[in-house]
Amino acid sequence: ESIVLRKPFTNLISPLIEEGRFVQVSASYIINMQYVRRFTSRCFELSNGCTVPLSRTYANARSTYLDYIFEKET
């Protein structure tokens, strides 16, 4: 069984992005930054071993993640 949502993806994820723990890394993916194990210029690796591709369009997700880490440590 599938659920069909008739809203743009950006509208659906905006509450999560505003919360501060999530970041959009491509047109179809958001990640919870609490579960990032490491990242490269091309992807984020999560604590469960999954890798999520990082689109060039969302390259600023790396700096958003670094800001999140530094804010969390202070």
Sequence and secondary structure as in RCSB ss.txt:
>XXXX:A:sequence
ESIVLRKPFTNLISPLIEEGRFVQVSASYIINMQYVRRFTSRCFELSNGCTVPLSRTYANARSTYLDYIFEKET
>XXXX:A:secstr
      S HHHHHHHHHHHTSEEEEETTEEEEGGGEEEE SSEEEETTS EEE  GGGTTHHHHHHHHHHHHH 
